[in-house]
Amino acid sequence: MTKYRLTSAALSELTEATLHYEQEEGGLGTIFLSEIDATVERIVRFPRAWHPVSARTRRCRTHRFPFGLLYQVRPDEILITAVMDLRRDPRRWRELI
């Protein structure tokens, strides 16, 4: 199985979003984390399946939440650089790619 890791920024975004959803409704944070896990699993299985957003970075959207994972396919791992709330200003993406 291909290794993957999240940058500290991506991990912070994931934590923030999980807490937000959990505060909205008990258990929703857990559902969100499950959706992120499923998205990571799709990326690991088919890393080049999603459209590039830059020369090095691709984006895979979650199914149930308005989030996308920005990631890079590296020789020895998949690096997840952002857990992006797609409702935010898209210009912010440019800083991450």
N, C-alpha and C positions, 0 to 999 in steps of 0.2 A: 504494500500500500504506500502510496506517495505521502510523504510528510507534509504538514502544513503548520504555519504558525501565524499568529496575529501580531502586528506591531503594537507597541504600547498605546499609540493613539487609537487604533482600531479596538483594542481591548477596553479603553476608556469609553469610547462611543457605545460599545456593546453593553457595558455596565450601566451607563446612563439611560439607554433606551429600555433595558430590562427593568430597571427601577421605575421608570416612568410608566411602563405598561402595568407593572405590579401595583402601583399606586392607583391607577385608573380602575382596576378590577383585580381582586385577589385571584391568583392563578394565571392571569394573562401574561405575566412576565415569564412564567415557565413555558407557556405555549409559544411565546416569542422565541425563547432560547431553542426550543425544539425545531422551530422553523429555520433558525439560523443554522443549526446542526444539519438539517436536511439540505440546505443550500450549500454548505461546505462539502457535504458528501457528494452532491452533484458536480461541484467544481473539481474535487479530487478525482472523480471517476472520468470526467470529460473536460480537462482543463482548457482546451482550446475551442470549446464549443460556443463560447459567448463572444460577442463582437468586441473588438478592441476599442477603447476610448482614447488611447494614445499608443505610441510605439511599444511601450512595455506593459501597459495596464489594460485589464479587461474588467467588465462589470457583469455580474450575475444578479438578477433580481430575485427576491423572495416571492413566494406565491401569495401568502396571506397577509403580509404587512407591506407598507410602502417603503421598503428598504432595498438597497443594493449593496453587494459586497464588491469592493474594488480589490483586485488581486493581480499579482505578477507571477508568471510561471518561471521559476528559476531552475537551474540544472539539478539541484538537490532537494528542492522544496517548492511549495506554493506559499507565497507571502501575501497574506491578507492585509492590505494597507488601510482600509476604511470600512466601517459599517455605516453606510450613508443613509440618512433619512432623506428620501427622494422628494419630500415636500419642501426641503430647504432650497435656498438660492443655488441654482446650478453653477454659478460662477465659482462657488467654493470648491467644486470638484477640481478645477484647474490647479488649485494649490496642492492637491493630493496626487495628481498624475504627472 
